Amino acid sequence: MAEEEAPAEEHNKYRDHLVDAKSTVTNVVNTWGEDGNPGQSIINHVTSGWQCDEADLWMDEVRAKALTIQGFFETAEADLAALVKAEPTDVHKGNWRGDAYTR
């Protein structure tokens, strides 16, 4: 009895797309600096040289509001990591995640 050949495989391009998305989210998080507050990078660019009480109040408000964004990015990063982990590197030839996948 002849041995059956394994089905031909091709690279999982959908998985690559997920990896790219996760990298983008991670890169955004990494721009937030040591304190991990997305508002700080905004404040640093906008308020360079400001010296007044109103500016201090505005900066505190931006920091507080921006912290709410942080959780969304952390969730997205974890969700994307789980999706990448669940995807095989290669798929059977003709699978929608292989050569047929387009962004």
C-alpha positions, 0 to 999 in steps of 0.5 A: 500500500502506497504512503499518502502524500501530505497535502501541499502547504503554503505560508499563512499570510493572515498570521503575518497580518496579525503579527504586523497589527500586534507590532503596530500596537506594541510600537504605539505603547512603547512611545508612551515613555517610562510612565506608560501614559499616552497623554505624556507624549502628547503633552511633551510635544504640545506644551514645550515652554508653557509656564502657567497654572492653566497649562498645568491644569490642562496637562493634568486633564490630558494625562487623566483622560489619556490613561483610559486609552491605555487599557484599550491598547493593552487589551488589543495587544493581548488579543492579537498575541492570542490570535497569533499564537492560535494561527499555524505558520503554514496552511493547506494549499488553497486555504483562505489564509494562505496565498489567497489572503489579501489585506 
